[in-house]
């Protein structure tokens, strides 16, 4: 690790590209999701995390962890998704103070209908500009950065 006060030119270039990517990519993906599925990127992520869970069910606290959201923010989103009929809340059987969030059949159908368009957009924005052999290398490099930023790997677990 360098103790230099400033980034060198190569580091600065990478840093600015990484910052730009983290700012621009989510809004580009969200534009497609709002246009085609009437959901925000975060809403879609919540639905996707539920779809990957056993019985399409997660404890609210577990869902908050996997979506990197506060319980307050997640509660507002779940309320909005409930109004659409895409999720429902249930009391957690082993602890009446805890709440499960369940992806309904209607929510799963909505997610399934719009997932192919989302995947096409991700492929267009991310993978179309990469060579196949670049994917594993870039994934490994980003994984090392992610390990430093998110040692619990909450964004990588289903």
OpenMM code with the backbone's topology and positions (N, CA, C; nanometers):
from openmm import Vec3, app, unit

residues = "UNK UNK UNK UNK UNK UNK UNK UNK UNK UNK UNK UNK UNK UNK UNK UNK UNK UNK UNK UNK UNK UNK UNK UNK UNK UNK UNK UNK UNK UNK UNK UNK UNK UNK UNK UNK UNK UNK UNK UNK UNK UNK UNK UNK UNK UNK UNK UNK UNK UNK UNK UNK UNK UNK UNK UNK UNK UNK UNK UNK UNK UNK UNK UNK UNK UNK UNK UNK UNK UNK UNK UNK UNK UNK UNK UNK UNK UNK UNK UNK UNK UNK UNK UNK UNK UNK UNK UNK UNK UNK UNK UNK UNK UNK UNK UNK UNK UNK UNK UNK UNK UNK UNK UNK UNK UNK UNK UNK UNK UNK UNK UNK UNK UNK UNK UNK UNK UNK UNK UNK UNK UNK UNK UNK UNK UNK UNK UNK UNK UNK UNK UNK UNK UNK UNK UNK UNK UNK UNK UNK UNK UNK UNK UNK UNK UNK UNK UNK UNK UNK UNK UNK UNK UNK UNK UNK UNK UNK".split()
positions = [
    Vec3(0.0839, -0.1179, 0.0000),
    Vec3(0.0000, 0.0000, 0.0000),
    Vec3(0.0883, 0.1240, 0.0000),
    Vec3(0.0509, 0.2177, -0.0807),
    Vec3(0.1303, 0.3406, -0.0930),
    Vec3(0.0899, 0.4404, 0.0137),
    Vec3(0.1878, 0.5189, 0.0596),
    Vec3(0.1603, 0.6240, 0.1572),
    Vec3(0.1600, 0.7617, 0.0925),
    Vec3(0.1544, 0.7660, -0.0394),
    Vec3(0.1528, 0.8947, -0.1087),
    Vec3(0.0268, 0.9710, -0.0722),
    Vec3(0.0380, 1.1025, -0.0668),
    Vec3(-0.0752, 1.1874, -0.0350),
    Vec3(-0.1771, 1.1890, -0.1487),
    Vec3(-0.1302, 1.1844, -0.2725),
    Vec3(-0.2190, 1.1950, -0.3884),
    Vec3(-0.2143, 1.0671, -0.4708),
    Vec3(-0.3210, 1.0410, -0.5435),
    Vec3(-0.3221, 0.9287, -0.6369),
    Vec3(-0.2313, 0.9624, -0.7542),
    Vec3(-0.1610, 0.8623, -0.8049),
    Vec3(-0.0845, 0.8879, -0.9269),
    Vec3(-0.1830, 0.8910, -1.0445),
    Vec3(-0.1341, 0.9229, -1.1628),
    Vec3(-0.2226, 0.9417, -1.2785),
    Vec3(-0.3029, 0.8151, -1.3108),
    Vec3(-0.2383, 0.7018, -1.3044),
    Vec3(-0.3064, 0.5763, -1.3353),
    Vec3(-0.4144, 0.5434, -1.2306),
    Vec3(-0.3804, 0.5634, -1.1034),
    Vec3(-0.4775, 0.5410, -0.9965),
    Vec3(-0.5952, 0.6387, -1.0072),
    Vec3(-0.5643, 0.7647, -1.0359),
    Vec3(-0.6701, 0.8657, -1.0489),
    Vec3(-0.7636, 0.8305, -1.1639),
    Vec3(-0.7084, 0.7878, -1.2750),
    Vec3(-0.7902, 0.7506, -1.3901),
    Vec3(-0.8846, 0.6353, -1.3543),
    Vec3(-0.8316, 0.5330, -1.2900),
    Vec3(-0.9148, 0.4201, -1.2491),
    Vec3(-1.0197, 0.4640, -1.1482),
    Vec3(-0.9799, 0.5431, -1.0485),
    Vec3(-1.0732, 0.5890, -0.9468),
    Vec3(-1.1889, 0.6681, -1.0099),
    Vec3(-1.1576, 0.7616, -1.0985),
    Vec3(-1.2625, 0.8418, -1.1608),
    Vec3(-1.3546, 0.7568, -1.2481),
    Vec3(-1.2997, 0.6584, -1.3154),
    Vec3(-1.3843, 0.5668, -1.3942),
    Vec3(-1.4745, 0.4843, -1.3040),
    Vec3(-1.4199, 0.4370, -1.1941),
    Vec3(-1.4985, 0.3567, -1.1009),
    Vec3(-1.6108, 0.4409, -1.0385),
    Vec3(-1.5793, 0.5625, -0.9975),
    Vec3(-1.6807, 0.6514, -0.9409),
    Vec3(-1.7878, 0.6816, -1.0450),
    Vec3(-1.7470, 0.7127, -1.1654),
    Vec3(-1.8437, 0.7411, -1.2721),
    Vec3(-1.9336, 0.6204, -1.2969),
    Vec3(-1.8744, 0.5034, -1.3009),
    Vec3(-1.9518, 0.3814, -1.3236),
    Vec3(-2.0531, 0.3594, -1.2118),
    Vec3(-2.0111, 0.3771, -1.0874),
    Vec3(-2.1025, 0.3539, -0.9760),
    Vec3(-2.2143, 0.4576, -0.9721),
    Vec3(-2.1932, 0.5730, -1.0305),
    Vec3(-2.2977, 0.6747, -1.0348),
    Vec3(-2.3891, 0.6575, -1.1561),
    Vec3(-2.3337, 0.6225, -1.2694),
    Vec3(-2.4112, 0.6195, -1.3932),
    Vec3(-2.4817, 0.4868, -1.4196),
    Vec3(-2.4192, 0.3759, -1.3849),
    Vec3(-2.4778, 0.2458, -1.4169),
    Vec3(-2.6127, 0.2223, -1.3484),
    Vec3(-2.6248, 0.2485, -1.2173),
    Vec3(-2.7561, 0.2251, -1.1552),
    Vec3(-2.8690, 0.3062, -1.2199),
    Vec3(-2.8435, 0.4320, -1.2539),
    Vec3(-2.9500, 0.5123, -1.3146),
    Vec3(-2.9822, 0.4646, -1.4559),
    Vec3(-2.8837, 0.4147, -1.5275),
    Vec3(-2.9097, 0.3609, -1.6617),
    Vec3(-2.9950, 0.2345, -1.6533),
    Vec3(-2.9641, 0.1481, -1.5578),
    Vec3(-3.0434, 0.0265, -1.5390),
    Vec3(-3.1828, 0.0632, -1.4893),
    Vec3(-3.1898, 0.1584, -1.3983),
    Vec3(-3.3194, 0.1990, -1.3439),
    Vec3(-3.4103, 0.2570, -1.4515),
    Vec3(-3.3546, 0.3311, -1.5452),
    Vec3(-3.4372, 0.3890, -1.6519),
    Vec3(-3.5104, 0.2784, -1.7278),
    Vec3(-3.4415, 0.1698, -1.7585),
    Vec3(-3.5045, 0.0572, -1.8288),
    Vec3(-3.6097, -0.0087, -1.7414),
    Vec3(-3.5804, -0.0286, -1.6139),
    Vec3(-3.6751, -0.0946, -1.5248),
    Vec3(-3.8009, -0.0099, -1.5046),
    Vec3(-3.7849, 0.1195, -1.4892),
    Vec3(-3.9020, 0.2065, -1.4728),
    Vec3(-3.9859, 0.2081, -1.5997),
    Vec3(-3.9200, 0.2166, -1.7132),
    Vec3(-3.9914, 0.2211, -1.8413),
    Vec3(-4.0667, 0.0913, -1.8676),
    Vec3(-3.9997, -0.0219, -1.8473),
    Vec3(-4.0571, -0.1506, -1.8867),
    Vec3(-4.1336, -0.2225, -1.7768),
    Vec3(-4.0952, -0.2036, -1.6505),
    Vec3(-4.1547, -0.2822, -1.5422),
    Vec3(-4.2203, -0.1960, -1.4344),
    Vec3(-4.2103, -0.0645, -1.4474),
    Vec3(-4.2685, 0.0281, -1.3487),
    Vec3(-4.2149, 0.0050, -1.2074),
    Vec3(-4.0862, -0.0275, -1.1989),
    Vec3(-4.0210, -0.0439, -1.0693),
    Vec3(-3.8870, 0.0283, -1.0709),
    Vec3(-3.8447, 0.0691, -0.9521),
    Vec3(-3.7106, 0.1253, -0.9393),
    Vec3(-3.6089, 0.0113, -0.9362),
    Vec3(-3.4835, 0.0469, -0.9508),
    Vec3(-3.3761, -0.0514, -0.9421),
    Vec3(-3.3798, -0.1182, -0.8040),
    Vec3(-3.4023, -0.0400, -0.6991),
    Vec3(-3.4072, -0.0963, -0.5645),
    Vec3(-3.5276, -0.1887, -0.5482),
    Vec3(-3.6442, -0.1488, -0.5986),
    Vec3(-3.7631, -0.2353, -0.5925),
    Vec3(-3.7332, -0.3691, -0.6592),
    Vec3(-3.6730, -0.3635, -0.7766),
    Vec3(-3.6402, -0.4849, -0.8511),
    Vec3(-3.5450, -0.5723, -0.7691),
    Vec3(-3.4480, -0.5094, -0.7066),
    Vec3(-3.3498, -0.5837, -0.6263),
    Vec3(-3.4194, -0.6526, -0.5080),
    Vec3(-3.5123, -0.5847, -0.4445),
    Vec3(-3.5876, -0.6451, -0.3345),
    Vec3(-3.6639, -0.7672, -0.3858),
    Vec3(-3.7346, -0.7515, -0.4967),
    Vec3(-3.8090, -0.8637, -0.5537),
    Vec3(-3.7158, -0.9787, -0.5908),
    Vec3(-3.6009, -0.9462, -0.6486),
    Vec3(-3.5051, -1.0495, -0.6888),
    Vec3(-3.4492, -1.1235, -0.5673),
    Vec3(-3.4170, -1.0502, -0.4606),
    Vec3(-3.3649, -1.1158, -0.3394),
    Vec3(-3.4707, -1.2072, -0.2776),
    Vec3(-3.5962, -1.1692, -0.2870),
    Vec3(-3.7027, -1.2572, -0.2386),
    Vec3(-3.7181, -1.3793, -0.3286),
    Vec3(-3.7055, -1.3591, -0.4592),
    Vec3(-3.7250, -1.4709, -0.5526),
    Vec3(-3.6188, -1.5787, -0.5351),
    Vec3(-3.5023, -1.5424, -0.4851),
    Vec3(-3.3926, -1.6367, -0.4682),
    Vec3(-3.3932, -1.7053, -0.3322),
    Vec3(-3.4812, -1.6616, -0.2430),
    Vec3(-3.4868, -1.7182, -0.1081),
    Vec3(-3.5746, -1.8434, -0.1064),
    Vec3(-3.5470, -1.9358, -0.0147),
    Vec3(-3.6350, -2.0527, -0.0008),
    Vec3(-3.7795, -2.0075, 0.0241),
    Vec3(-3.8713, -2.0663, -0.0466),
    Vec3(-4.0135, -2.0314, -0.0371),
    Vec3(-4.0405, -1.8848, -0.0690),
    Vec3(-3.9436, -1.8198, -0.1365),
    Vec3(-3.9566, -1.6776, -0.1742),
    Vec3(-3.9889, -1.5911, -0.0522),
    Vec3(-3.9252, -1.6254, 0.0616),
    Vec3(-3.9545, -1.5604, 0.1897),
    Vec3(-3.8246, -1.5261, 0.2612),
    Vec3(-3.8199, -1.4056, 0.3172),
    Vec3(-3.7064, -1.3645, 0.4004),
    Vec3(-3.7590, -1.2858, 0.5194),
    Vec3(-3.6889, -1.2979, 0.6308),
    Vec3(-3.7128, -1.2080, 0.7434),
    Vec3(-3.6843, -1.0655, 0.6966),
    Vec3(-3.7606, -0.9709, 0.7436),
    Vec3(-3.7395, -0.8313, 0.7055),
    Vec3(-3.5949, -0.7896, 0.7334),
    Vec3(-3.5410, -0.8289, 0.8481),
    Vec3(-3.4027, -0.7921, 0.8816),
    Vec3(-3.3031, -0.8568, 0.7860),
    Vec3(-3.3293, -0.9796, 0.7445),
    Vec3(-3.2436, -1.0495, 0.6481),
    Vec3(-3.2515, -0.9810, 0.5116),
    Vec3(-3.3718, -0.9430, 0.4715),
    Vec3(-3.3902, -0.8731, 0.3448),
    Vec3(-3.3194, -0.7375, 0.3482),
    Vec3(-3.3249, -0.6698, 0.4609),
    Vec3(-3.2540, -0.5422, 0.4754),
    Vec3(-3.1041, -0.5632, 0.4577),
    Vec3(-3.0514, -0.6683, 0.5178),
    Vec3(-2.9087, -0.6988, 0.5043),
    Vec3(-2.8724, -0.7241, 0.3579),
    Vec3(-2.9522, -0.8060, 0.2890),
    Vec3(-2.9208, -0.8442, 0.1516),
    Vec3(-2.9422, -0.7322, 0.0502),
    Vec3(-3.0181, -0.6307, 0.0881),
    Vec3(-3.0394, -0.5182, -0.0026),
    Vec3(-2.9642, -0.3941, 0.0437),
    Vec3(-2.8890, -0.4076, 0.1518),
    Vec3(-2.8107, -0.2980, 0.2075),
    Vec3(-2.9000, -0.1773, 0.2372),
    Vec3(-3.0161, -0.2038, 0.2958),
    Vec3(-3.1124, -0.0982, 0.3255),
    Vec3(-3.1387, -0.0927, 0.4748),
    Vec3(-3.1742, 0.0246, 0.5223),
    Vec3(-3.2207, 0.0360, 0.6596),
    Vec3(-3.3586, -0.0284, 0.6678),
    Vec3(-3.3953, -0.0705, 0.7873),
    Vec3(-3.5287, -0.1279, 0.8054),
    Vec3(-3.6365, -0.0255, 0.7727),
    Vec3(-3.6119, 0.0997, 0.8026),
    Vec3(-3.7092, 0.2047, 0.7735),
    Vec3(-3.7304, 0.2193, 0.6228),
    Vec3(-3.6220, 0.2295, 0.5484),
    Vec3(-3.6339, 0.2416, 0.4025),
    Vec3(-3.7021, 0.1181, 0.3442),
    Vec3(-3.6588, 0.0019, 0.3888),
    Vec3(-3.7152, -0.1217, 0.3367),
    Vec3(-3.8641, -0.1319, 0.3688),
    Vec3(-3.9032, -0.0898, 0.4871),
    Vec3(-4.0437, -0.0946, 0.5247),
    Vec3(-4.1289, -0.0103, 0.4296),
    Vec3(-4.0803, 0.1072, 0.3930),
    Vec3(-4.1525, 0.1922, 0.2972),
    Vec3(-4.1642, 0.1240, 0.1612),
    Vec3(-4.0564, 0.0626, 0.1175),
    Vec3(-4.0577, -0.0063, -0.0119),
    Vec3(-4.1521, -0.1260, -0.0075),
    Vec3(-4.1454, -0.2036, 0.0988),
    Vec3(-4.2335, -0.3196, 0.1109),
    Vec3(-4.3796, -0.2748, 0.1119),
    Vec3(-4.4100, -0.1653, 0.1779),
    Vec3(-4.5473, -0.1129, 0.1771),
    Vec3(-4.5915, -0.0814, 0.0346),
    Vec3(-4.5042, -0.0180, -0.0422),
    Vec3(-4.5364, 0.0143, -0.1824),
    Vec3(-4.5548, -0.1134, -0.2649),
    Vec3(-4.4675, -0.2112, -0.2440),
    Vec3(-4.4781, -0.3374, -0.3176),
    Vec3(-4.6018, -0.4170, -0.2751),
    Vec3(-4.6402, -0.4054, -0.1481),
    Vec3(-4.7638, -0.4697, -0.1008),
    Vec3(-4.8851, -0.4122, -0.1739),
    Vec3(-4.8870, -0.2818, -0.1930),
    Vec3(-5.0004, -0.2169, -0.2611),
    Vec3(-5.0151, -0.2663, -0.4051),
    Vec3(-4.9038, -0.3094, -0.4635),
    Vec3(-4.9064, -0.3654, -0.5986),
    Vec3(-4.9478, -0.5128, -0.5969),
    Vec3(-4.9499, -0.5719, -0.4781),
    Vec3(-4.9818, -0.7138, -0.4664),
    Vec3(-4.8629, -0.8044, -0.4944),
    Vec3(-4.7420, -0.7472, -0.4940),
    Vec3(-4.6223, -0.8225, -0.5287),
    Vec3(-4.5583, -0.8917, -0.4094),
    Vec3(-4.5811, -0.8389, -0.2898),
    Vec3(-4.5288, -0.9002, -0.1677),
    Vec3(-4.6370, -0.8939, -0.0604),
    Vec3(-4.6172, -0.9724, 0.0438),
    Vec3(-4.7020, -0.9620, 0.1621),
    Vec3(-4.6135, -0.9825, 0.2849),
    Vec3(-4.6585, -0.9285, 0.3937),
    Vec3(-4.5901, -0.9479, 0.5223),
    Vec3(-4.6622, -1.0573, 0.5995),
    Vec3(-4.5839, -1.1340, 0.6731),
    Vec3(-4.6379, -1.2375, 0.7611),
    Vec3(-4.5607, -1.2341, 0.8917),
    Vec3(-4.6262, -1.2686, 0.9988),
    Vec3(-4.5556, -1.2827, 1.1261),
    Vec3(-4.4586, -1.3992, 1.1138),
    Vec3(-4.3399, -1.3822, 1.1664),
    Vec3(-4.2425, -1.4902, 1.1696),
    Vec3(-4.2894, -1.5933, 1.2708),
    Vec3(-4.3003, -1.7206, 1.2311),
    Vec3(-4.3610, -1.8213, 1.3197),
    Vec3(-4.2901, -1.8393, 1.4535),
    Vec3(-4.1584, -1.8234, 1.4582),
    Vec3(-4.0835, -1.8500, 1.5813),
    Vec3(-4.0687, -1.7280, 1.6722),
    Vec3(-4.1117, -1.6105, 1.6232),
    Vec3(-4.0949, -1.4880, 1.7011),
    Vec3(-4.1967, -1.3870, 1.6510),
    Vec3(-4.2995, -1.3641, 1.7276),
    Vec3(-4.4062, -1.2746, 1.6867),
    Vec3(-4.3626, -1.1315, 1.6649),
    Vec3(-4.2448, -1.0954, 1.7146),
    Vec3(-4.1951, -0.9592, 1.6952),
    Vec3(-4.1300, -0.9416, 1.5588),
    Vec3(-4.0943, -1.0510, 1.4943),
    Vec3(-4.0256, -1.0461, 1.3647),
    Vec3(-4.1273, -1.0621, 1.2517),
    Vec3(-4.0905, -1.0101, 1.1351),
    Vec3(-4.1794, -1.0130, 1.0192),
    Vec3(-4.1094, -1.0760, 0.9003),
    Vec3(-4.1790, -1.1668, 0.8344),
    Vec3(-4.1341, -1.2209, 0.7067),
    Vec3(-4.1915, -1.1357, 0.5939),
    Vec3(-4.1169, -1.1259, 0.4864),
    Vec3(-4.1675, -1.0672, 0.3626),
    Vec3(-4.1705, -1.1807, 0.2612),
    Vec3(-4.2842, -1.1972, 0.1949),
    Vec3(-4.3056, -1.3072, 0.1014),
    Vec3(-4.3335, -1.2496, -0.0367),
    Vec3(-4.2629, -1.3004, -0.1367),
    Vec3(-4.2910, -1.2650, -0.2755),
    Vec3(-4.4133, -1.3445, -0.3195),
    Vec3(-4.5198, -1.2749, -0.3562),
    Vec3(-4.6434, -1.3421, -0.3968),
    Vec3(-4.6281, -1.4011, -0.5371),
    Vec3(-4.7218, -1.4856, -0.5740),
    Vec3(-4.7219, -1.5396, -0.7103),
    Vec3(-4.7325, -1.4257, -0.8121),
    Vec3(-4.8137, -1.3257, -0.7812),
    Vec3(-4.8285, -1.2096, -0.8701),
    Vec3(-4.6947, -1.1348, -0.8829),
    Vec3(-4.6258, -1.1186, -0.7713),
    Vec3(-4.4953, -1.0521, -0.7734),
    Vec3(-4.3918, -1.1327, -0.8501),
    Vec3(-4.3943, -1.2636, -0.8298),
    Vec3(-4.3012, -1.3509, -0.9007),
    Vec3(-4.3279, -1.3460, -1.0511),
    Vec3(-4.4564, -1.3435, -1.0893),
    Vec3(-4.4916, -1.3353, -1.2314),
    Vec3(-4.4439, -1.2029, -1.2906),
    Vec3(-4.4594, -1.0941, -1.2156),
    Vec3(-4.4138, -0.9626, -1.2634),
    Vec3(-4.2621, -0.9629, -1.2820),
    Vec3(-4.1921, -1.0150, -1.1833),
    Vec3(-4.0462, -1.0229, -1.1907),
    Vec3(-4.0038, -1.1099, -1.3088),
    Vec3(-4.0658, -1.2252, -1.3243),
    Vec3(-4.0314, -1.3176, -1.4336),
    Vec3(-4.0591, -1.2571, -1.5703),
    Vec3(-4.1665, -1.1805, -1.5804),
    Vec3(-4.2009, -1.1166, -1.7070),
    Vec3(-4.0964, -1.0133, -1.7481),
    Vec3(-4.0423, -0.9423, -1.6496),
    Vec3(-3.9519, -0.8316, -1.6813),
    Vec3(-3.8041, -0.8652, -1.6663),
    Vec3(-3.7720, -0.9813, -1.6115),
    Vec3(-3.6312, -1.0206, -1.5964),
    Vec3(-3.5578, -1.0292, -1.7302),
    Vec3(-3.6176, -1.0852, -1.8355),
    Vec3(-3.5436, -1.0917, -1.9623),
    Vec3(-3.5032, -0.9536, -2.0155),
    Vec3(-3.5909, -0.8547, -2.0031),
    Vec3(-3.5553, -0.7194, -2.0472),
    Vec3(-3.4446, -0.6604, -1.9632),
    Vec3(-3.4490, -0.6876, -1.8333),
    Vec3(-3.3439, -0.6409, -1.7430),
    Vec3(-3.2093, -0.7048, -1.7803),
    Vec3(-3.2115, -0.8342, -1.8053),
    Vec3(-3.0884, -0.9044, -1.8431),
    Vec3(-3.0344, -0.8502, -1.9757),
    Vec3(-3.1222, -0.8252, -2.0713),
    Vec3(-3.0775, -0.7672, -2.2001),
    Vec3(-3.0092, -0.6327, -2.1775),
    Vec3(-3.0674, -0.5506, -2.0899),
    Vec3(-3.0093, -0.4184, -2.0633),
    Vec3(-2.8748, -0.4301, -1.9931),
    Vec3(-2.8642, -0.5204, -1.8975),
    Vec3(-2.7359, -0.5425, -1.8287),
    Vec3(-2.6317, -0.5919, -1.9285),
    Vec3(-2.6716, -0.6830, -2.0151),
    Vec3(-2.5765, -0.7312, -2.1171),
    Vec3(-2.5329, -0.6178, -2.2089),
    Vec3(-2.6266, -0.5323, -2.2488),
    Vec3(-2.5940, -0.4203, -2.3376),
    Vec3(-2.4998, -0.3216, -2.2694),
    Vec3(-2.5309, -0.2887, -2.1450),
    Vec3(-2.4529, -0.1871, -2.0742),
    Vec3(-2.3184, -0.2369, -2.0231),
    Vec3(-2.3112, -0.3622, -1.9835),
    Vec3(-2.1900, -0.4127, -1.9178),
    Vec3(-2.1141, -0.5113, -2.0052),
    Vec3(-2.1799, -0.6167, -2.0470),
    Vec3(-2.1079, -0.7278, -2.1072),
    Vec3(-2.0784, -0.7108, -2.2556),
    Vec3(-2.1540, -0.6290, -2.3246),
    Vec3(-2.1312, -0.6111, -2.4688),
    Vec3(-1.9951, -0.5492, -2.4975),
    Vec3(-1.9421, -0.4731, -2.4039),
    Vec3(-1.8126, -0.4079, -2.4266),
    Vec3(-1.6944, -0.4897, -2.3749),
    Vec3(-1.7216, -0.6083, -2.3216),
    Vec3(-1.6149, -0.6930, -2.2668),
    Vec3(-1.5936, -0.8161, -2.3535),
    Vec3(-1.4702, -0.8591, -2.3594),
    Vec3(-1.4390, -0.9883, -2.4195),
    Vec3(-1.4717, -1.0958, -2.3157),
    Vec3(-1.5062, -1.2139, -2.3610),
    Vec3(-1.5444, -1.3213, -2.2692),
    Vec3(-1.4361, -1.3468, -2.1640),
    Vec3(-1.3096, -1.3444, -2.2057),
    Vec3(-1.2010, -1.3713, -2.1110),
    Vec3(-1.1800, -1.2572, -2.0112),
    Vec3(-1.2365, -1.1396, -2.0383),
    Vec3(-1.2253, -1.0268, -1.9456),
    Vec3(-1.3182, -1.0426, -1.8254),
    Vec3(-1.4253, -1.1169, -1.8421),
    Vec3(-1.5290, -1.1223, -1.7390),
    Vec3(-1.4756, -1.1817, -1.6095),
    Vec3(-1.4110, -1.2954, -1.6146),
    Vec3(-1.3596, -1.3590, -1.4926),
    Vec3(-1.2528, -1.2724, -1.4269),
    Vec3(-1.1665, -1.2135, -1.5075),
    Vec3(-1.0605, -1.1290, -1.4531),
    Vec3(-1.1178, -1.0044, -1.3857),
    Vec3(-1.2090, -0.9375, -1.4523),
    Vec3(-1.2703, -0.8178, -1.3950),
    Vec3(-1.3501, -0.8533, -1.2691),
    Vec3(-1.4200, -0.9648, -1.2723),
    Vec3(-1.4959, -1.0088, -1.1558),
    Vec3(-1.4035, -1.0318, -1.0363),
    Vec3(-1.2899, -1.0959, -1.0591),
    Vec3(-1.1945, -1.1213, -0.9512),
    Vec3(-1.1382, -0.9906, -0.8958),
    Vec3(-1.1058, -0.8982, -0.9840),
    Vec3(-1.0504, -0.7700, -0.9400),
    Vec3(-1.1530, -0.6899, -0.8605),
    Vec3(-1.2760, -0.6851, -0.9113),
    Vec3(-1.3811, -0.6138, -0.8387),
    Vec3(-1.4119, -0.6841, -0.7067),
    Vec3(-1.4010, -0.8158, -0.7051),
    Vec3(-1.4229, -0.8911, -0.5824),
    Vec3(-1.3257, -0.8519, -0.4724),
    Vec3(-1.2003, -0.8245, -0.5090),
    Vec3(-1.1020, -0.7826, -0.4086),
    Vec3(-1.1387, -0.6456, -0.3517),
    Vec3(-1.1880, -0.5559, -0.4357),
    Vec3(-1.2322, -0.4245, -0.3874),
    Vec3(-1.3558, -0.4423, -0.2999),
    Vec3(-1.4480, -0.5246, -0.3447),
    Vec3(-1.5698, -0.5497, -0.2688),
    Vec3(-1.5391, -0.6100, -0.1323),
    Vec3(-1.4390, -0.6959, -0.1243),
    Vec3(-1.3989, -0.7536, 0.0045),
    Vec3(-1.3595, -0.6443, 0.1041),
    Vec3(-1.2941, -0.5385, 0.0557),
    Vec3(-1.2530, -0.4292, 0.1436),
    Vec3(-1.3722, -0.3413, 0.1829),
    Vec3(-1.4635, -0.3210, 0.0898),
    Vec3(-1.5786, -0.2332, 0.1131),
    Vec3(-1.6899, -0.3054, 0.1890),
    Vec3(-1.7088, -0.4320, 0.1584),
    Vec3(-1.8212, -0.5096, 0.2112),
    Vec3(-1.7724, -0.6481, 0.2528),
    Vec3(-1.6982, -0.6563, 0.3641),
    Vec3(-1.6394, -0.7844, 0.4030),
    Vec3(-1.7423, -0.8941, 0.4287),
    Vec3(-1.8661, -0.8574, 0.4608),
    Vec3(-1.9711, -0.9573, 0.4824),
    Vec3(-2.0320, -1.0049, 0.3518),
    Vec3(-1.9935, -0.9413, 0.2424),
    Vec3(-2.0413, -0.9750, 0.1073),
    Vec3(-2.1936, -0.9775, 0.0996),
    Vec3(-2.2583, -0.8807, 0.1622),
    Vec3(-2.4047, -0.8769, 0.1628),
    Vec3(-2.4605, -0.8604, 0.0229),
    Vec3(-2.3866, -0.7965, -0.0652),
    Vec3(-2.4362, -0.7759, -0.2010),
    Vec3(-2.4167, -0.8972, -0.2892),
    Vec3(-2.3444, -0.9960, -0.2434),
    Vec3(-2.3138, -1.1109, -0.3276),
    Vec3(-2.3867, -1.2370, -0.2834),
    Vec3(-2.4579, -1.2297, -0.1734),
    Vec3(-2.5258, -1.3498, -0.1245),
    Vec3(-2.6711, -1.3455, -0.1637),
    Vec3(-2.7263, -1.4614, -0.1904),
    Vec3(-2.8678, -1.4706, -0.2278),
    Vec3(-2.9550, -1.4971, -0.1108),
] * unit.nanometer
topology = app.Topology()
chain = topology.addChain("A")
for resn in residues:
    res = topology.addResidue(resn, chain)
    for name in ("N", "CA", "C"):
        topology.addAtom(name, app.Element.getBySymbol(name[0]), res)
